[in-house]
Amino acid sequence: MKQALVGARIFTGDIFLENYAVVVAGEKIEALVPVAELNTDIPQILLDGGTLAPGFIDLQVNGGGGAFFTNDTSVGAIKTMLDGHRPTGTTSMLPTLISDTREVHQAGVKAVADAVAAGMKGVLGVHVEGPFFDMARRGAHNERYIRTMEQADIDWLVASVKSQHEFKVMLTLAPEHAAPGQIAQLASAGVVVCAGHTDAHYESVVSALKEGLTGFTHLYNAMRPTTGREPGVVGAALEDGNSWCGIIIDTYHVHAASARVACAAKPRGKIYLVTDAMSTVGSPEKSFQIYGETIYEKEGCLVNAEGRLAGSAIGMIDAVRLNTQWVGMELSESLRMASLYPAEFMRVDNSLGRIQPDYRADLVHFTDDYRVTHTWVAGDFLRHS
């Protein structure tokens, strides 16, 4: 069924347009036309002001809607997470597994592959965060699962990438604990390798970048910081012009000034927003279990018994709002950081991240006070209260 979306200013991924309509036909965007030239025979959905933008893409989602993926590695849990995050504007995600056994990770990756194979829209692939970390930088990841990477780990991760067309597998590891050639083996097979939970020195990170490391997971958090004599992981990340950095803008993980420094240092388009969200997002339940321990949300913050941050309690619309109002970025740039830039990192920017003809109709409509009112996922329309 064809429909025309009118009444909101439109952010195309590049510019804002006033008095334009987006025509959606089936799963795709058919046209972007001035309202005055719109065929009046097309049924209209009237959006009362606000902004219509490309749907948000979250590359680090541990849970949502009451489901925590590492605890429940099922297709049903993935659907619950999608449903939990959709009211925050997220239309695509990488369900994320935290450090656990190889068996748990394999079960989780299979569940994501099954969801994609079944046509579940909004799932780009999977993010395996750990367990190949530095013990001192493990954060809330349980120490009993932290270990070095073996060839068997590489083999099954590579096989997962090849399991079906366009299935994205992101792996976060500590590069200083990878043997020479391991990152290259993963990257050459199509695994997106990111540095995180790492105490690597600058030189180790530079070597990893040469092997094929392309990203940094939750910049600043759980990684060796920059000093005058030792640039560390953060310095290497900010210096490199080709890699991407995810960043959690929730007022707890990163100082606003640090976020501004990162955006000033990296080339435009290389920093993207993530939530690192846990199961409380999109759920009335404000606690969850991780490694048998109950984590409680308090004033929007999640901390374990050791006092370590345990993910976040925000959705993507919160990240966009805070990046604009707290960090001070232009709204247009915040929206790119929530959609276009992660699409470019995952190499799906030929179909996602913009509002233009032949792109998938993944859209979010939100009010001027950042309340999501409507979303579309592959043309499927949902109104939010």
N, C-alpha and C positions, 0 to 999 in steps of 0.2 A: 504494500500500500504506500502511495506517495503522500507526503505531507510537507507543508511549508512552515518553518519556524520563524515567527515575526515578533517584533515588539521589544527586542533587546539589542543592545549594542553587541557587535560580533568581534571577537578577537580571532583572527585567522591563524595565529601562530607567528605572524609577522607584524600586522597592523590592526588597529581598531577601525571598524566600519559602522557608521550610523545609517539607519533607514535602509538596511539590507535584509534579505531573507535567505535562509538556508533551506534548500529543497532536498529532502531525504527520500530516497526510493529504495525500499528493501533495506539491505545492510549497508548501503553506500550513500555518500553525498552525491547528489546529481548536479546541483548547481548552486551558485552563490550569486544572487541577482538583486538589483535595486527593487525595493518594494513597489515602486511605481510601475515597474515592468513585469511584475509577477502575474502569472496566469491565474486569474481569479477562480478557475475551476478546481484548482488544487486545494484540498482541505487544509485549513490553517490551525496551528497551535499558537495561541497568543501568549507571549511571555511578557509579563508586566514589568518592563524595565530590566535593570540588572545587566549581567554580562553572560553571553553564550561563548564558551571557549572549548578548545579541544579537551577531551576527557583526560584526566590525570593518570599518569603511569608511575606506579610505586614499585621500585626494584628491591625493596627490603621489607617484607611483611611477615612477621612471625606468627601472627594470629589476628583474629577479628570475629565479631559476632558471637563470642563465647568459645570459639575453637582455638586451640593452640596446636599448630601443625606438627611439631615434633612429638607431642603427646598423642596425636591422632592422625596418623599418616594415611588418611582415606580420601577418596574423591568427595565424599559427603562433607568432610571438614573443609576442603578447598571451596566448595560451593558456599558453605557457611561464612567463610572469610570474605569471599566476593560480595555476598549479600550484606555483610557487616560494614564493609568499606564503601560500598556504592553510595550511601547517603552523604559521604564526605567527598564525593566527586571522583573517586578512583574507578576507572573503567578498565584498566589493565594492571596486572601485577605479576611479580615473581614470588610465589609462596616460598617462605624461607625456613630452612632447617638449621637449628643451632647444633652445637657439638653434641654428638651422641655416638652410638656404635655404628659400624658400617652397615649392619643389617637394618637399623632404623632409617639411615639415610637412603639405602637402596629401596626400602619400602616407600619412603616419601617421594623419591624421584619417579618411581613406577606409578604412584598415584597421580602425580602431575602429568606424566606422559599419557596415562589412561584418560585423564580429564581432557587433555588437548585432543587426543584421538577421537573422543566422543563428541567433539565439537563444542566444548564448554568455552564460550567466548569470555575474554577477559584474562585468560591465563597465557602468558607469553612463554613460560618455562619455569625454571626452578633456581633458587639461590641456595647453595650449600655453604653455610657459614661455619667453617671449622670442619674437623677438630685439629687442623694442622697449625696450631697457634704457639706463640711464646707463652710459657706458663705465667710469667710476671705480668703479661698484658691480656690475660684471659678474660678480664671483666667478670660478668656473671656466668660465663661458661664454666661448667663443673670440671675441676681439675682431673677427675678420674678418667675423663674421655680425651684429654689433650694428648696427642701422640704425633709421631713423625709420619710422613706420607710414604706409602709403599707402592710398588708397581701394581699390585692388585687394585689399589684405590684409583690409580690413573686409568687402568684398563676399563673398569666399570663406568667411570665418568665419561671417558671417550665413547664407550658404547652407547651411553645414554644420549649423547649429542647426535649420534648417527641413527638413533632409533626411529626418528621420523623427521620429515621436512620442517625446517624452521623452528626446531625445538631448542630454546635457549637454556644453556646451563652456565650459571655464574658460580665460581668457587672463590671464597675468601680464605686466604692463608697468610701465614707469616713467612715472607720470602727467605729470611735468614735460616729457616729450618727446612727449606727445600734443597735437595741435592742438585748439583749442576745438571742442567738439561731437563729437569722435571717440568719446570714452567714452560719451557719451549715445547715439550712433548704435548702438554695439555693445550697450549695456545694454538699450536699448528693443527690440532684436531678440531678446533672450534670452541673449546671451553673458554669462557670469558674469565680471566684470572685477575683477581683483585687482591691488594694487600690490606690486611686488617689484623687487629690483635697482635701487633708486631713490635718488637723492640729493635728492629734492624737499624744499623747505621746507614748513613747516606750512601756509601759505596755499594752496599748490598742491594739497596733499592734500585740504584742506577743499573746494576748488573741484571736485576730481575726485569726492569723495563726493556733492556736490550733483548732479553729472552722472550718477551711477549706479554709481560704484565701490562694491563691496560687501564686498571682502575684502582681506586682507593675507597674502602668501605668506611662509612661514617667518619669523615675527615676530622682530625684532632683527637677523636676518642679512641682509647686503647691503642695508641701508637706513640713511638718515641717522638717527643716534641723537638722543635728547633731551638738551638742555642747558637751563640756567635761562632763557636769553634766546631760544632757538630750540627749540620743541618737536619739530621735525622730523617725520619719518614715524612714528617710534615713538610720539611724543607724540600725534599726530593719531589714530593707530590706537587707542591706549588711551583717549583721551577720547571717541571716538565710540561711542555706545551701540547703534547699529544694525548695524554691520559685524562680520564674522567674522575671526578670526585663526587661521591654522594655525601650529603650533609644533613644532619638532623636539626631542624630549626624548631625547638620546642621551649626555649628559654632555659633549659636545664643542661643540655649536652654541650652547647657551644655559646660563648659570649657573642653578642651582636657585633662587637668590634672585630672579633676573630673571623666572623662570617664575612664582614666587609673586606677585611684584608685578603681573604681567600679569593673573593670575587674580583678584587683588583689585581691580584697576582696571576690568576689563570686566564688564558684566552677566553673570550666570551663563548659560552656554549659548553664549557667543560665542567661546570658544577651543576649538579642536579639535586632536587629535593627528594628525600626519602622520609618515611615515618619511623621505621624500625618498630612498628606497632605490635603490641601484644593483644591478647584475646579480649581485653576490656573494651577496645574500640568497637563501637556499634553494638554493645551489649550492656544490659542493666547491671550485670555482675562486675564488681569493681575489684575482684581478686582472681588469681589463677594459680595453678601449680606449675612450678618449674623445678625439675630434679627432686620432686617430692616436697619441696618447700613452698609455702603459700606466699605469694607476692601481693601486696595491697597497693592500690592506687590511692594516693593522697595528694590533693591539690594539683592533679595532673601529672604527678611524678611517680615512677615505679622504682623502688629500691629494694634490694634483697637484705638478708640479715647481716651481711658483711658491710652494708652501706654502699654497695656498688649499684650503679644504675642498671636496671634490668629492662632494656627496651624503652619504648615511649608509650604515651597514652593519647597521641594525637592522630587525626586523620589528615589527608592531603590538603583539604580546604583550610585546616588550621595552619599547616606549614606555609601555604600561600599567604594567608593573612598575616602571620607573624613575620614572614620574610619581607612583606611590604611595609607593615606598620611598625615593627620592632627593629628589624635590621635596616630598613630604609630603602629597599630596592624598589624600582618602578614596578607597578602591577604587571605591565607587559612582560618584564623580565622574570618576575616570579612565576607567571603562567608558563613561560618557556621552560623554566627550570623544573616545572611540575609535569611537563608533557613533551615538548619538542626535544629537549636535550636528552632525557632518558630514552626517547625513541631513537635518536641518532646513535646513542651508545649501543643500543641493542640492534641497530641496523634494521629497524622497522619503520624508519621515517618516510618510506615510500608509501605507507598506508596509514600511519598513525602520527599524531602530533600536530596536525594542521587541519583547518577547515577549508577544504578545496575539493573540486570535483574528482571523483573516483577514489577518494580516501574513504576508509571505513567510517561509518557514522557513529563514532564514539565522541560524545559531547557532554558537557556539563553546563548547566545554567545556575547562576547564583546571584543573590541580591547584593546590593551595595554594602551591606553589613556582613557579607561572607556567609550567607545561609544558602545551602544547596537546595534548590526547589525542583529541579528536573535533571535526569540523566538519560542518556541513550548509549546502549552498548550494541554495536553492530545493528543499529537502527531500532533496537528494542527499547521502547519508551517506558519510563517509570517516573511518576510524580512523587515527590517526597514532601511530607508534611512540614 
